[in-house]
Amino acid sequence: MPSFESDMYMRKLVFATNNRHKLDEVGEVLKGHLEILSLKEIDCFDDIPETADTLEGNALLKAEHIYNKYGYDCFADDTGLEVEALNGRPGVYSARYAGEDQNSERNIARLLEELKDKENRKARFRTVVALIEEGKVSYFEGKIEGRIIDTPRGTTGFGYDPVFVPDGYSQTFAELGSGVKNKISHRALAIQALIKYLQQK
């Protein structure tokens, strides 16, 4: 089993994602706490399946793929936008809501079309992280409540960020920028829970 100690202070873990935006975002949250290795750095160019019907299941599928095939302790995440008026959709299917090509603009367009006659715009983002260390699986969750607006706003972020306004704010995630988002977002909260767990160990 490969070693994950770069020195006595900084630990290394593989982050099982092919999403460059996620890699950058999580790397910023983990800065100073944990060094992450990308899939490219371990010579993994696999199309990792995400065929589970829950966020927990998809996160585990991705982490297990890396652990079982490459032998690295690792973590993976899955995130869903859960809209109250749509009975929790798109949820686990958020990335592919408008088709398998994971096109954010089309995903947003479909979401806004389904909400056009609905007054209830409440929604939440939820992220689940699955960590595998020496075969042991641990889960960490982060979520943030907010609402969906009618028209996309902002140029930063990715996915549904331009139409999601978190509670307590008047701007979308795409307007708030990474400095704010990386402190309050669903993914940041899940990663902070992971950091706390590793520190306690």
C-alpha positions as CSV (number, residue, x, y, z in Angstrom):
1,M,0.0,0.0,0.0
2,P,1.5,3.4,-1.0
3,S,2.5,5.8,1.7
4,F,0.5,9.0,2.2
5,E,2.9,10.9,4.4
6,S,4.7,13.7,2.5
7,D,6.2,14.7,5.8
8,M,5.2,14.5,9.4
9,Y,2.7,17.3,9.1
10,M,1.1,17.1,5.6
11,R,-1.0,14.1,4.6
12,K,-1.7,13.1,1.0
13,L,-5.0,11.6,-0.2
14,V,-6.3,11.0,-3.7
15,F,-9.4,13.0,-4.6
16,A,-11.4,10.8,-7.0
17,T,-12.8,13.3,-9.4
18,N,-12.4,14.3,-13.0
19,N,-14.1,17.6,-12.4
20,R,-11.4,20.3,-12.6
21,H,-13.7,22.8,-10.9
22,K,-14.2,20.5,-7.9
23,L,-10.5,19.8,-7.7
24,D,-9.7,23.5,-7.5
25,E,-12.5,24.3,-5.1
26,V,-11.6,21.4,-2.7
27,G,-7.9,22.1,-3.0
28,E,-8.5,25.7,-1.8
29,V,-10.6,24.5,1.2
30,L,-7.9,21.9,2.1
31,K,-4.9,24.3,1.7
32,G,-2.7,24.0,4.8
33,H,-4.6,20.9,6.1
34,L,-4.2,18.1,3.5
35,E,-2.5,17.7,0.1
36,I,-4.6,16.1,-2.5
37,L,-3.5,14.1,-5.5
38,S,-5.5,14.3,-8.7
39,L,-6.4,11.3,-10.7
40,K,-4.0,12.5,-13.4
41,E,-1.1,12.4,-10.8
42,I,-1.8,8.7,-10.2
43,D,-2.1,8.0,-14.0
44,C,-5.8,7.3,-13.7
45,F,-7.8,8.4,-16.8
46,D,-10.8,6.1,-16.2
47,D,-14.4,7.1,-16.8
48,I,-15.5,6.2,-13.3
49,P,-19.1,5.1,-13.1
50,E,-21.7,7.0,-11.1
51,T,-24.6,4.6,-11.4
52,A,-26.0,4.6,-7.8
53,D,-29.3,6.2,-6.9
54,T,-28.0,8.1,-3.9
55,L,-25.3,10.7,-3.3
56,E,-23.7,8.3,-0.8
57,G,-23.7,5.5,-3.3
58,N,-22.1,7.5,-6.1
59,A,-19.4,8.9,-3.7
60,L,-18.6,5.4,-2.6
61,L,-18.5,4.0,-6.1
62,K,-15.8,6.5,-7.1
63,A,-13.7,6.1,-4.0
64,E,-13.9,2.3,-4.2
65,H,-12.8,2.4,-7.9
66,I,-9.6,4.2,-7.0
67,Y,-8.9,2.2,-3.8
68,N,-9.6,-1.2,-5.4
69,K,-7.8,-0.6,-8.7
70,Y,-4.9,1.7,-7.7
71,G,-4.5,0.9,-4.1
72,Y,-4.6,4.5,-2.8
73,D,-6.5,5.7,0.3
74,C,-8.8,8.3,-1.2
75,F,-12.0,10.3,-1.0
76,A,-14.7,11.2,-3.4
77,D,-17.8,13.3,-3.3
78,D,-21.2,13.6,-5.0
79,T,-23.4,16.6,-4.9
80,G,-27.0,17.2,-5.6
81,L,-29.3,20.2,-5.9
82,E,-32.6,19.2,-4.1
83,V,-35.5,21.5,-5.0
84,E,-38.5,21.3,-2.7
85,A,-41.2,22.0,-5.3
86,L,-39.8,19.2,-7.5
87,N,-39.9,16.6,-4.7
88,G,-36.1,16.7,-4.3
89,R,-35.2,16.7,-8.0
90,P,-32.7,16.9,-9.7
91,G,-30.9,15.4,-6.6
92,V,-28.5,12.6,-7.5
93,Y,-29.1,13.3,-11.2
94,S,-28.1,17.0,-11.0
95,A,-25.0,16.8,-13.2
96,R,-26.9,14.9,-16.0
97,Y,-30.4,16.5,-15.6
98,A,-30.6,17.6,-19.2
99,G,-28.5,14.7,-20.7
100,E,-25.4,12.6,-20.3
101,D,-23.0,15.3,-21.5
102,Q,-23.3,17.2,-18.2
103,N,-24.0,20.6,-19.8
104,S,-24.6,23.1,-17.1
105,E,-26.5,25.6,-19.3
106,R,-29.0,23.0,-20.4
107,N,-29.4,21.7,-16.8
108,I,-30.2,25.2,-15.6
109,A,-32.6,25.7,-18.5
110,R,-34.5,22.5,-17.7
111,L,-34.6,23.4,-14.0
112,L,-36.0,26.9,-14.7
113,E,-38.6,25.5,-17.1
114,E,-39.9,23.1,-14.5
115,L,-40.1,25.8,-11.9
116,K,-41.6,28.6,-14.1
117,D,-45.2,28.2,-12.6
118,K,-44.1,27.4,-9.1
119,E,-44.1,29.9,-6.2
120,N,-42.0,27.7,-3.9
121,R,-38.4,28.2,-4.9
122,K,-36.8,26.6,-1.8
123,A,-33.8,24.4,-2.6
124,R,-30.7,23.1,-1.0
125,F,-27.3,21.8,-2.1
126,R,-26.1,18.6,-0.4
127,T,-22.7,17.1,-0.7
128,V,-21.6,13.6,0.6
129,V,-17.9,12.7,0.8
130,A,-16.9,9.1,1.1
131,L,-13.4,8.5,2.5
132,I,-11.6,5.1,2.3
133,E,-8.6,4.5,4.5
134,E,-7.1,1.1,4.7
135,G,-10.4,-0.4,3.6
136,K,-12.5,1.5,6.2
137,V,-15.3,3.7,4.8
138,S,-16.4,7.0,6.5
139,Y,-19.0,9.5,5.2
140,F,-19.2,13.3,5.7
141,E,-22.1,15.5,4.7
142,G,-22.5,19.2,4.1
143,K,-25.6,21.1,3.1
144,I,-26.8,24.7,2.6
145,E,-30.3,26.0,2.2
146,G,-31.3,28.6,-0.3
147,R,-33.6,29.4,-3.2
148,I,-33.7,29.3,-7.0
149,I,-34.0,32.5,-8.9
150,D,-35.6,33.0,-12.4
151,T,-32.5,34.3,-14.3
152,P,-28.9,33.2,-14.0
153,R,-26.5,35.7,-12.5
154,G,-22.8,35.8,-12.0
155,T,-19.7,34.4,-13.8
156,T,-17.8,32.4,-11.2
157,G,-18.5,28.9,-9.9
158,F,-20.0,26.1,-11.9
159,G,-23.1,23.9,-12.2
160,Y,-26.2,25.5,-10.8
161,D,-24.3,28.3,-9.0
162,P,-25.8,31.1,-11.2
163,V,-29.3,30.4,-10.1
164,F,-28.8,29.4,-6.4
165,V,-29.0,32.1,-3.7
166,P,-28.0,30.8,-0.3
167,D,-30.1,31.8,2.7
168,G,-28.8,35.0,4.3
169,Y,-27.4,36.4,1.0
170,S,-28.8,38.4,-1.9
171,Q,-26.2,37.1,-4.5
172,T,-25.9,33.8,-6.2
173,F,-23.0,31.5,-5.6
174,A,-21.7,32.6,-9.0
175,E,-21.8,36.2,-7.8
176,L,-20.4,35.7,-4.4
177,G,-17.1,34.3,-5.7
178,S,-14.8,31.5,-4.4
179,G,-13.7,33.4,-1.3
180,V,-17.2,33.4,0.2
181,K,-18.4,30.1,-1.4
182,N,-15.4,28.1,-0.1
183,K,-16.4,29.1,3.5
184,I,-20.1,28.5,3.4
185,S,-20.9,26.0,0.6
186,H,-22.2,22.5,1.0
187,R,-19.0,21.1,-0.4
188,A,-16.8,23.2,1.9
189,L,-18.8,22.1,5.0
190,A,-18.4,18.4,4.0
191,I,-14.7,18.9,3.4
192,Q,-14.4,20.7,6.8
193,A,-16.0,17.7,8.5
194,L,-13.4,15.5,6.7
195,I,-10.6,17.7,8.0
196,K,-11.9,17.6,11.5
197,Y,-12.1,13.8,11.4
198,L,-8.5,13.5,10.2
199,Q,-7.3,16.0,12.8
200,Q,-9.0,14.1,15.6
201,K,-7.2,10.9,14.4
